[in-house]
Amino acid sequence: MIAAIITAAGKGTRLKSNVSKQFIHIYDKPILAHTLKSFQESSKINEIYLVIPDGYEDFCRDEIVKKYRLTKVKALVHGGEIRQDSVYNALKTIPASCKIVAIHDGVRPLVTSSEINMLISSLIKFNKNDNDIKGVLIAAPAYETVKKIDDNSIIDTTVKRANVCMAQTPQVFFYRDLMLAFRKAYEDNFFGTDDSGLVERIGLKVKVVLGRHENIKITTPLDLFLAELIMGRDGKGK
């Protein structure tokens, strides 16, 4: 069984809206519904576990899951204090029979079902060639010159651009290895900025697949504007 965890428990304020960003509408549909639709249409995803803020159970069930016929959503999971807690809450809800889990930001609505399928197939392929590869993520290639600076904002190094990428989601892992990484992180009181970082720190390999810059995470008003433009161009708003 292959499961997806969609994190949508945040209450971002940078959009300067009274509505949590995952529930803001683009083309008369919540951002979160656009995101979930891609996972619903993925031929490789069997179940979806949706992480939501406390108090939003009825709204998400009625106005998103049922309204848009998202039949793969098996559970609504309460979010934690930080994203790592939210993902862990969902991981503990997924049946032990799960083999692979894909984790995705609920406010990245431009991901496609073909990208999801490709990442899952890639993980299986890479692992066959190298058993230490336990995860794969999609990332945007760097197209600006990257500078490493010190505490005084003095340039320390100009980083080779070919060796730099901007991590995105989905991030896909073998379930057993991801659970091991999360448990070890909590044992060590370690909190990472993404799921891959937890897997990396226990000595396992995560492979990067370069994707599209358009797979943006909606955080600011500019992101919202760009997402609407891209959806309009691609016909996703229909």
Sine and cosine of phi, psi and omega as CSV:
sin_phi,cos_phi,sin_psi,cos_psi,sin_omega,cos_omega
0.00,0.00,0.67,-0.74,0.03,-1.00
-0.90,-0.44,0.80,-0.60,-0.06,-1.00
-0.89,-0.46,0.39,-0.92,0.11,-0.99
-0.86,-0.51,0.68,-0.74,0.15,-0.99
-0.95,-0.32,0.85,-0.53,0.04,-1.00
-0.94,-0.34,0.89,-0.45,-0.04,-1.00
-1.00,0.01,0.88,-0.47,-0.03,-1.00
-0.59,-0.81,0.63,0.78,-0.05,-1.00
-0.98,-0.18,-0.01,1.00,-0.06,-1.00
-0.97,0.26,0.36,-0.93,0.07,-1.00
-0.77,-0.64,0.88,0.48,-0.06,-1.00
-0.86,0.50,0.58,-0.82,-0.03,-1.00
-0.92,-0.40,-0.14,0.99,-0.10,-1.00
-0.94,0.33,-0.26,0.97,0.07,-1.00
-0.99,0.16,-0.14,0.99,0.01,-1.00
0.82,0.57,0.75,0.67,0.00,-1.00
-0.80,-0.61,0.49,-0.87,0.07,-1.00
-0.97,0.22,-0.20,0.98,-0.02,-1.00
-0.97,-0.23,0.72,-0.69,0.08,-1.00
-0.83,0.55,0.64,-0.77,-0.21,-0.98
-0.85,0.53,-0.54,0.84,-0.04,-1.00
-0.93,0.37,-0.27,0.96,-0.02,-1.00
-0.97,-0.25,-0.03,1.00,0.10,-1.00
-0.91,0.40,0.62,-0.79,-0.06,-1.00
-1.00,0.01,0.67,-0.74,0.25,-0.97
-0.83,-0.56,0.83,-0.56,-0.07,-1.00
0.79,0.62,0.76,0.64,0.11,-0.99
0.88,0.47,0.40,0.91,0.05,-1.00
-0.62,-0.78,0.68,-0.73,0.01,-1.00
-0.85,0.52,0.57,-0.82,0.05,-1.00
-0.78,0.63,-0.70,0.72,-0.03,-1.00
-0.87,0.49,-0.60,0.80,0.02,-1.00
-0.92,0.40,-0.63,0.78,0.08,-1.00
-0.86,0.51,-0.71,0.70,-0.01,-1.00
-0.88,0.47,-0.77,0.64,-0.04,-1.00
-0.88,0.47,-0.55,0.83,-0.02,-1.00
-0.86,0.51,-0.63,0.78,0.00,-1.00
-0.91,0.42,-0.60,0.80,0.02,-1.00
-0.97,0.23,-0.56,0.83,0.09,-1.00
-0.87,0.49,-0.61,0.79,-0.07,-1.00
-1.00,0.06,-0.12,0.99,0.03,-1.00
-0.94,0.33,0.78,-0.63,-0.02,-1.00
-0.96,0.29,-0.25,0.97,-0.06,-1.00
-0.99,-0.16,-0.29,0.96,0.00,-1.00
-1.00,0.07,0.81,-0.58,0.03,-1.00
-1.00,-0.09,-0.64,0.77,-0.07,-1.00
-0.65,-0.76,0.50,-0.87,0.02,-1.00
-0.83,-0.55,0.73,-0.69,0.07,-1.00
-0.90,-0.44,0.91,-0.41,-0.14,-0.99
-0.98,-0.19,0.86,-0.52,-0.01,-1.00
-1.00,-0.09,0.83,-0.56,-0.13,-0.99
-0.75,-0.66,0.28,-0.96,0.06,-1.00
-0.94,0.33,0.45,-0.89,0.10,-0.99
-0.84,0.54,0.64,-0.76,0.05,-1.00
1.00,0.00,-0.04,1.00,-0.05,-1.00
-0.95,-0.30,0.22,0.98,-0.08,-1.00
-0.87,0.50,-0.79,0.62,-0.05,-1.00
-0.90,0.43,-0.68,0.73,-0.01,-1.00
-0.88,0.48,-0.75,0.66,-0.04,-1.00
-0.91,0.41,-0.62,0.78,0.00,-1.00
-0.92,0.40,-0.71,0.70,-0.12,-0.99
-1.00,0.08,-0.69,0.72,-0.15,-0.99
-1.00,-0.06,-0.16,0.99,0.03,-1.00
-0.82,-0.57,-0.89,0.45,-0.11,-0.99
-0.89,0.45,-0.81,0.59,-0.03,-1.00
-0.96,0.29,-0.68,0.73,-0.08,-1.00
-0.87,0.49,-0.63,0.78,-0.05,-1.00
-0.97,-0.24,0.25,0.97,0.11,-0.99
0.80,0.60,0.78,0.63,-0.01,-1.00
-1.00,-0.01,0.97,0.24,-0.17,-0.98
-0.94,0.34,-0.30,0.96,0.00,-1.00
-0.99,0.16,-0.20,0.98,0.02,-1.00
-0.95,0.31,0.92,-0.40,-0.08,-1.00
-0.99,-0.16,-0.39,0.92,-0.03,-1.00
-0.38,-0.92,0.56,-0.83,0.17,-0.98
-0.98,-0.21,0.84,-0.54,-0.11,-0.99
-0.92,-0.40,0.69,-0.72,0.03,-1.00
-0.95,0.31,0.67,-0.74,0.05,-1.00
-0.96,0.27,0.28,-0.96,0.03,-1.00
-0.97,-0.26,-0.25,-0.97,-0.02,-1.00
-0.91,0.42,-0.65,0.76,0.03,-1.00
-0.77,-0.64,0.14,-0.99,-0.07,-1.00
-0.86,0.52,-0.65,0.76,0.00,-1.00
-0.85,0.52,-0.65,0.76,0.04,-1.00
-0.90,0.44,-0.63,0.78,-0.02,-1.00
-0.90,0.43,-0.71,0.70,0.01,-1.00
-0.90,0.44,-0.65,0.76,-0.02,-1.00
-0.90,0.43,-0.63,0.78,0.06,-1.00
-0.85,0.53,-0.66,0.75,0.01,-1.00
-0.94,0.33,-0.66,0.75,0.01,-1.00
-0.85,0.53,-0.62,0.79,0.00,-1.00
-0.96,0.29,-0.26,0.96,0.01,-1.00
-1.00,0.01,-0.47,0.88,-0.04,-1.00
-0.93,0.38,0.67,-0.75,0.03,-1.00
-0.87,0.50,0.53,-0.85,0.00,-1.00
-0.90,0.44,-0.28,0.96,0.02,-1.00
-0.96,0.29,-0.13,0.99,-0.01,-1.00
-0.89,0.45,0.70,-0.72,0.02,-1.00
-0.98,-0.20,-0.67,0.75,-0.07,-1.00
-0.71,-0.70,0.62,-0.79,0.04,-1.00
-0.76,-0.65,0.71,-0.70,0.08,-1.00
-0.95,-0.32,0.75,-0.66,-0.02,-1.00
-0.91,-0.41,0.74,-0.67,-0.10,-0.99
-0.59,-0.81,0.57,-0.82,0.06,-1.00
-0.96,0.28,0.77,-0.64,0.00,-1.00
-0.89,0.46,-0.35,0.94,-0.01,-1.00
-0.97,-0.23,0.48,0.88,0.23,-0.97
-0.91,-0.40,0.98,0.22,-0.14,-0.99
-0.98,0.18,-0.10,1.00,-0.10,-1.00
-1.00,-0.06,0.02,1.00,0.09,-1.00
-0.90,0.43,0.52,-0.85,-0.01,-1.00
-0.93,-0.37,0.38,-0.93,0.03,-1.00
-0.90,0.43,-0.53,0.85,0.02,-1.00
-0.92,0.39,-0.59,0.81,0.06,-1.00
-0.92,0.40,-0.65,0.76,0.03,-1.00
-0.88,0.48,-0.75,0.66,0.00,-1.00
-0.88,0.48,-0.66,0.75,-0.02,-1.00
-0.89,0.46,-0.67,0.74,-0.02,-1.00
-0.91,0.41,-0.65,0.76,0.02,-1.00
-0.90,0.43,-0.72,0.70,0.04,-1.00
-0.89,0.45,-0.61,0.79,-0.01,-1.00
-0.91,0.42,-0.66,0.75,0.02,-1.00
-0.86,0.51,-0.72,0.69,-0.01,-1.00
-0.89,0.46,-0.68,0.73,-0.01,-1.00
-0.91,0.42,-0.74,0.68,-0.03,-1.00
-0.90,0.44,-0.63,0.77,-0.02,-1.00
-0.91,0.41,-0.54,0.84,0.04,-1.00
-0.91,0.41,-0.56,0.83,0.00,-1.00
-0.99,0.11,-0.46,0.89,-0.01,-1.00
-0.53,-0.85,0.96,-0.28,-0.10,-1.00
-0.91,0.42,-0.28,0.96,0.03,-1.00
-0.98,0.19,-0.22,0.98,0.05,-1.00
-0.99,0.17,0.93,-0.36,-0.08,-1.00
-0.90,-0.43,0.01,1.00,0.00,-1.00
-0.42,-0.91,0.32,-0.95,0.06,-1.00
-0.55,-0.84,0.60,-0.80,0.04,-1.00
-0.67,-0.74,0.36,-0.93,0.06,-1.00
-0.99,-0.11,0.60,-0.80,-0.06,-1.00
-0.54,-0.84,0.44,-0.90,0.06,-1.00
-1.00,-0.06,0.73,-0.69,0.05,-1.00
-0.91,0.41,0.54,-0.84,0.04,-1.00
-0.97,0.24,0.74,-0.67,0.05,-1.00
-0.86,-0.51,0.00,1.00,0.15,-0.99
-0.97,-0.25,0.37,-0.93,0.11,-0.99
-0.95,0.32,0.74,-0.67,-0.09,-1.00
-0.97,-0.24,0.78,-0.62,0.02,-1.00
-0.90,-0.44,0.76,-0.66,0.14,-0.99
-1.00,-0.06,0.80,-0.60,-0.08,-1.00
-0.88,-0.47,0.33,-0.95,0.03,-1.00
-1.00,-0.06,-0.13,-0.99,-0.07,-1.00
-0.91,0.42,-0.29,0.96,0.01,-1.00
-0.98,-0.22,0.26,0.96,0.02,-1.00
0.90,0.43,0.40,0.91,0.12,-0.99
-1.00,0.00,0.70,-0.71,-0.03,-1.00
-0.91,0.42,0.81,-0.59,0.03,-1.00
-1.00,-0.10,-0.69,0.72,-0.06,-1.00
-0.49,-0.87,0.59,-0.80,0.23,-0.97
-1.00,-0.07,0.91,-0.42,-0.12,-0.99
-0.99,0.15,0.68,-0.73,0.05,-1.00
-0.89,0.46,0.87,-0.49,-0.13,-0.99
-0.87,0.49,-0.54,0.84,-0.02,-1.00
-0.91,0.42,-0.31,0.95,-0.03,-1.00
-0.98,-0.19,0.22,0.98,-0.06,-1.00
-0.82,-0.57,0.65,-0.76,0.12,-0.99
-0.57,-0.82,0.30,-0.96,0.01,-1.00
-0.97,-0.26,0.94,-0.33,-0.07,-1.00
-0.90,0.43,0.67,-0.74,0.05,-1.00
-0.82,-0.58,-0.23,-0.97,0.23,-0.97
-0.79,-0.61,0.40,-0.92,0.22,0.98
-0.94,0.33,0.50,-0.86,0.22,-0.98
-0.88,-0.48,0.78,-0.62,-0.18,-0.98
-0.86,-0.52,0.72,-0.69,-0.08,-1.00
-0.62,-0.78,0.34,-0.94,0.24,-0.97
-0.95,0.30,0.75,-0.66,-0.14,-0.99
-0.82,0.57,-0.73,0.69,-0.07,-1.00
-0.88,0.48,-0.67,0.74,-0.02,-1.00
-0.94,0.34,-0.59,0.81,0.02,-1.00
-0.92,0.39,-0.66,0.75,0.05,-1.00
-0.88,0.47,-0.66,0.75,0.04,-1.00
-0.87,0.49,-0.68,0.73,0.00,-1.00
-0.90,0.43,-0.66,0.75,0.01,-1.00
-0.92,0.40,-0.70,0.71,-0.01,-1.00
-0.88,0.47,-0.66,0.75,0.02,-1.00
-0.91,0.42,-0.62,0.78,0.02,-1.00
-0.88,0.48,-0.69,0.72,0.01,-1.00
-0.94,0.34,-0.57,0.82,0.08,-1.00
-0.87,0.49,-0.61,0.80,-0.04,-1.00
-1.00,-0.04,0.04,1.00,-0.05,-1.00
0.83,0.55,0.67,0.74,-0.01,-1.00
-0.97,-0.26,0.69,-0.73,0.02,-1.00
-0.78,-0.63,0.89,-0.46,-0.04,-1.00
-0.99,-0.14,0.14,-0.99,0.00,-1.00
-1.00,-0.06,-0.24,0.97,0.13,-0.99
-0.47,-0.88,0.15,-0.99,-0.08,-1.00
-0.94,0.33,-0.58,0.81,0.02,-1.00
-0.85,0.53,-0.64,0.77,-0.02,-1.00
-0.86,0.51,-0.55,0.84,0.02,-1.00
-0.94,0.33,-0.61,0.79,0.01,-1.00
-0.95,0.32,-0.65,0.76,0.00,-1.00
-0.87,0.50,-0.64,0.76,-0.13,-0.99
-0.95,0.31,-0.22,0.97,0.08,-1.00
-0.98,-0.18,0.27,0.96,0.15,-0.99
1.00,0.03,0.20,0.98,0.02,-1.00
-0.99,-0.14,0.42,-0.91,-0.06,-1.00
-1.00,-0.06,0.61,-0.79,0.12,-0.99
-0.82,-0.57,0.82,-0.57,-0.05,-1.00
-1.00,-0.07,0.60,-0.80,0.03,-1.00
-0.98,-0.21,0.71,-0.71,0.16,-0.99
-0.91,-0.41,0.85,-0.53,-0.02,-1.00
-0.95,0.30,0.74,-0.67,-0.04,-1.00
-0.86,-0.52,-0.65,-0.76,-0.11,-0.99
-0.93,-0.36,0.60,-0.80,0.13,-0.99
-0.90,0.43,-0.39,0.92,-0.05,-1.00
-0.95,0.32,-0.21,0.98,0.02,-1.00
-0.98,0.21,0.88,0.48,-0.15,-0.99
-0.99,0.14,0.46,-0.89,0.14,-0.99
-0.99,-0.10,0.83,-0.55,-0.07,-1.00
-0.98,0.19,0.94,-0.33,-0.05,-1.00
-0.81,-0.58,-0.62,0.78,-0.07,-1.00
-0.89,-0.46,0.23,-0.97,0.08,-1.00
-0.84,0.54,-0.55,0.83,0.04,-1.00
-0.90,0.43,-0.66,0.75,0.04,-1.00
-0.86,0.50,-0.67,0.74,0.00,-1.00
-0.89,0.46,-0.68,0.73,0.02,-1.00
-0.89,0.46,-0.72,0.70,-0.01,-1.00
-0.91,0.42,-0.67,0.74,0.00,-1.00
-0.87,0.49,-0.66,0.75,0.01,-1.00
-0.91,0.42,-0.65,0.76,0.03,-1.00
-0.89,0.46,-0.70,0.71,-0.04,-1.00
-0.92,0.39,-0.67,0.74,0.04,-1.00
-0.89,0.46,-0.65,0.76,0.03,-1.00
-0.89,0.45,-0.67,0.74,0.02,-1.00
-0.90,0.44,-0.66,0.75,-0.09,-1.00
-1.00,0.04,-0.06,1.00,0.00,-1.00
0.97,0.24,0.24,0.97,-0.04,-1.00
-0.97,0.26,-0.27,0.96,-0.02,-1.00
-0.99,0.14,-0.09,1.00,-0.05,-1.00
-0.98,0.19,0.00,0.00,0.00,0.00
